[in-house]
């Protein structure tokens, strides 16, 4: 079954792929119902990969936000789009992988590193789902100049004939319902809410949507800092997994008051501290660049604020320092999953 076709006739050149997607800028508070032109439309912020589905005359191609062709990485989604989406259609959405009742970003990442010879087995064991939230082309015609409310209506009509793994992302105009979604869906791995203007066109490459992440407080062990013991600049957070202290994240830069509060409970690490002398600056402590890590005795507990983006018990986004918890001990901290 062909999944791609050169040229993708019937589509505007800039929608044949790769496609410039509209982006969202972060805000702290949920926008009011009238904050955007035409009124706000709120959608869940899925914890997955942004994916544009381009259904051409004879095939389907899947494009990432960065312009990478991921068709061979998600053959299950490509096959479903080929079977269920009419030619000349371009969809914007998110690809996710469920593990039980929670989104699993780790399983999603495996799609990018698994050899092609094993992709069919991985897709069968952990199938992907595609959650569509916008319609960029229909019948070969560009829809991006139409207001969101019109694009959404056409998308809902199209999605009425879908079956999994293709799904339609829910939407509401009620801020109270959006807040409830943020609370109820967080345990499933949904990161928050995205707000869009009902009267707005689709502006590829521009940050005109608004995203609000759901944050919750939790506890971590102070295992190290970036900076000095008496002037820490960032906390490197740890938790225990099977008796071993592992890095699970780090905070953003600390304020002077936060730095002083943390410094008051830090003591130098002993020789048996399991962490290295340097830590990467990228996600999960990796990356080509590294900075010096000041290791500390893992005796202090710190309360932090975190979003829902977790992979194997590791926080993918920076934590927010809340306060030192002198009333708690390391054994009171939740373990790393």
C-alpha positions in Angstrom: 0.0 0.0 0.0 1.6 3.3 -1.0 2.0 5.9 1.7 3.6 8.7 -0.4 3.2 10.2 -3.8 5.6 12.7 -5.4 4.1 16.1 -6.1 0.8 15.4 -4.3 -1.3 16.9 -7.1 -4.4 19.0 -6.2 -2.8 20.8 -3.2 -1.2 24.2 -3.0 2.6 23.9 -3.0 3.1 25.1 0.6 0.6 22.5 1.8 2.1 19.5 0.0 4.6 19.2 2.8 6.5 20.2 4.8 3.9 22.6 6.3 4.5 25.6 8.5 2.2 25.1 11.5 0.7 27.7 13.8 2.2 27.9 17.2 1.2 28.9 20.7 2.8 31.2 23.2 2.7 30.3 26.9 0.6 32.3 29.4 0.2 31.8 33.1 -3.6 32.1 33.4 -6.4 30.8 31.3 -7.6 33.5 28.9 -11.1 34.9 29.4 -13.8 33.9 26.9 -13.5 37.2 25.0 -9.7 37.4 25.1 -9.2 36.5 21.4 -11.0 37.6 18.2 -14.4 35.9 17.9 -14.2 34.5 21.4 -11.9 31.8 22.7 -12.1 28.1 21.7 -10.3 25.9 24.2 -8.8 22.5 23.5 -6.7 20.0 25.5 -2.9 20.3 25.1 -1.9 16.8 24.2 1.5 15.4 25.2 2.6 14.1 21.9 4.3 15.1 18.6 2.8 17.8 16.4 2.0 16.1 13.1 0.5 17.4 9.8 -1.3 14.7 7.7 -1.1 15.5 4.0 -3.5 13.2 2.0 -2.6 13.5 -1.6 -4.1 12.0 -4.7 -2.7 8.5 -4.2 -0.9 8.6 -0.9 -0.3 10.1 2.5 2.7 11.8 4.1 3.1 12.8 7.7 5.2 15.9 8.6 6.6 17.0 11.9 6.6 20.6 13.2 10.3 20.8 12.2 9.6 19.7 8.6 10.7 16.1 9.0 8.9 13.4 7.0 7.7 10.9 9.7 5.6 8.7 7.4 7.7 5.6 8.0 7.7 6.2 11.8 3.9 6.1 12.1 2.7 3.6 9.4 -0.4 2.9 11.4 -1.5 6.5 11.3 -0.5 6.8 7.6 -2.6 3.7 6.7 -5.6 5.0 8.6 -5.4 8.4 6.9 -5.1 6.8 3.5 -8.2 4.7 4.1 -10.4 7.3 5.9 -9.4 10.8 4.7 -10.4 12.0 1.3 -7.7 13.0 -1.2 -6.8 16.7 -1.1 -7.0 17.0 2.7 -4.5 18.4 5.1 -4.9 18.0 8.8 -3.1 19.5 11.8 -3.0 17.6 15.1 -1.0 15.6 17.5 0.1 12.0 17.5 0.1 10.3 20.8 0.6 6.8 22.3 -1.5 5.5 25.1 -0.1 3.1 27.7 -3.1 1.9 29.7 -5.0 5.1 30.8 -2.1 7.5 30.4 -0.2 9.0 27.5 3.3 7.6 27.3 5.9 10.0 25.7 8.6 7.4 26.1 6.8 4.9 23.8 6.2 7.8 21.4 9.9 8.5 21.3 10.7 4.9 20.5 9.0 5.4 17.1 11.9 7.7 16.1 14.7 5.3 17.0 13.3 1.9 16.2 14.8 0.2 13.1 12.3 0.0 10.1 12.4 -3.8 10.3 10.9 -3.7 13.8 8.4 -0.8 13.2 5.5 -3.1 12.4 5.9 -5.0 15.6 6.2 -1.8 17.7 3.1 -0.3 16.1 1.2 -3.5 16.8 2.3 -3.6 20.4 1.8 0.1 21.1 -0.4 1.7 18.4 -0.4 5.4 17.9 -3.5 7.7 17.9 -3.9 10.8 15.8 -5.8 13.6 17.4 -6.8 16.2 14.8 -7.7 19.8 15.8 -7.5 21.8 12.5 -8.3 21.5 8.8 -5.8 23.2 6.5 -7.1 21.9 3.1 -10.2 20.1 1.9 -10.8 18.9 -1.7 -7.5 20.3 -2.6 -8.6 23.9 -1.6 -6.7 25.9 1.0 -8.8 26.5 4.1 -6.3 28.6 6.1 -7.9 31.9 5.3 -11.3 30.7 6.7 -12.0 31.5 10.4 -11.4 28.8 12.9 -15.1 28.3 13.5 -15.6 27.5 9.9 -12.6 25.2 9.7 -13.7 23.4 12.8 -17.2 22.8 11.5 -15.8 21.3 8.3 -13.4 19.2 10.4 -16.2 17.9 12.5 -18.2 16.8 9.5 -15.1 15.1 8.1 -14.3 13.3 11.4 -17.9 12.0 11.7 -16.8 9.1 9.6 -13.6 8.3 11.4 -12.7 5.3 13.5 -9.5 4.9 15.6 -6.7 5.6 15.4 -8.0 8.9 13.9 -9.8 11.0 16.5 -11.2 14.6 16.8 -9.8 16.7 19.6 -12.6 18.1 21.8 -13.3 21.8 21.9 -15.3 24.1 24.2 -16.1 27.9 24.4 -16.7 27.6 28.1 -13.7 28.7 30.3 -15.1 26.8 33.3 -15.3 23.6 31.3 -11.7 24.2 30.0 -10.5 24.5 33.6 -12.3 21.3 34.5 -10.5 19.6 31.6 -7.2 20.8 32.8 -7.9 19.3 36.3 -9.5 16.0 35.2 -7.2 15.2 32.3 -3.9 15.9 34.0 -3.6 12.3 35.4 -3.9 11.1 31.8 -0.9 13.1 30.8 -2.7 16.0 29.2 -0.4 19.0 29.7 -3.0 21.8 29.9 -5.2 23.9 27.6 -4.7 25.8 24.3 -6.9 28.8 23.5 -7.6 29.9 20.0 -9.7 32.8 18.5 -12.9 31.6 16.7 -12.6 34.3 14.1 -8.9 33.9 13.4 -7.2 32.6 10.3 -4.6 29.9 10.4 -1.2 31.7 10.6 1.5 29.2 9.9 4.8 29.9 11.8 3.2 32.6 14.1 2.5 32.3 17.8 -1.1 33.6 18.0 -2.6 30.7 20.0 -2.2 30.8 23.8 -1.3 27.7 25.9 -1.7 27.3 29.6 0.0 24.4 31.3 -1.4 22.6 34.3 1.0 22.7 37.2 0.9 20.7 40.4 3.1 20.6 43.4 5.2 17.6 44.4 8.4 16.8 46.4 11.9 15.9 45.3 15.2 15.3 47.0 17.9 17.9 46.6 20.7 15.9 45.0 22.8 18.6 43.5 22.8 22.2 42.4 24.2 24.3 39.5 26.3 26.9 41.2 27.9 26.8 44.7 26.6 25.4 48.0 26.2 28.9 49.4 24.8 30.4 46.2 22.9 27.8 44.2 21.6 28.9 40.8 19.4 25.9 40.0 18.3 22.8 41.9 19.0 19.4 40.4 16.2 17.2 41.6 16.4 13.6 42.5 14.2 10.7 43.5 14.9 7.1 44.4 14.3 4.2 42.0 15.0 0.8 43.3 17.2 2.2 46.1 19.3 4.4 43.7 19.1 8.2 43.6 18.4 9.3 40.0 18.1 12.7 38.4 14.5 13.5 37.6 14.7 17.1 36.6 16.0 20.6 37.5 14.4 23.9 38.3 14.7 27.1 36.4 17.0 29.8 37.7 16.4 30.5 41.4 15.6 34.0 42.8 18.0 35.4 45.4 15.5 34.5 48.1 15.0 31.0 46.8 18.8 30.5 46.5 19.3 31.6 50.1 16.5 29.3 51.4 18.0 26.3 49.6 21.6 27.1 50.6 20.6 26.9 54.2 19.9 23.2 54.0 22.7 22.0 51.7 25.7 20.0 52.9 28.6 18.8 50.7 28.2 15.3 49.3 30.2 12.3 50.5 32.4 10.1 48.3 29.5 7.7 47.7 27.3 10.1 45.9 26.1 8.4 42.7 25.9 11.4 40.4 28.7 12.6 38.0 30.7 15.8 38.3 29.1 17.3 35.2 25.5 17.2 33.9 24.2 17.9 30.4 22.3 21.1 29.6 19.7 19.3 27.5 16.5 17.4 28.3 17.0 14.5 30.8 20.4 15.9 31.7 21.8 14.9 28.2 23.0 16.9 25.2 26.5 17.8 23.9 27.0 20.7 26.3 27.5 20.2 30.0 27.9 22.2 33.2 29.6 21.5 36.5 27.3 19.8 39.1 27.8 20.5 42.7 26.7 17.3 44.5 25.1 17.6 47.9 24.1 15.1 50.6 20.6 13.9 49.6 19.0 14.8 52.9 16.9 17.9 52.1 13.4 17.7 50.6 12.1 20.5 48.3 8.6 21.2 47.1 8.4 22.0 43.4 5.8 22.8 40.9 5.7 20.6 37.8 3.6 20.2 34.6 2.3 16.9 33.4 5.1 16.1 31.0 6.8 13.0 32.4 8.8 10.2 30.8 9.7 7.2 32.9 9.4 9.3 36.0 11.6 12.2 34.7 10.2 15.7 34.3 10.8 16.8 30.7 10.3 20.6 31.4 11.9 22.8 34.1 10.5 22.6 37.6 9.5 25.7 39.6 11.0 26.0 43.1 8.3 26.4 45.7 10.0 26.0 49.1 12.2 23.8 51.3 10.2 21.1 53.2 12.0 20.8 56.5 9.1 18.7 57.8 9.8 15.9 55.3 12.5 13.3 54.9 13.8 11.8 51.7 11.8 8.6 52.4 8.6 10.7 52.3 9.3 11.6 48.6 7.5 9.7 45.9 9.7 7.2 44.1 10.8 7.6 40.5 8.5 5.5 38.3 
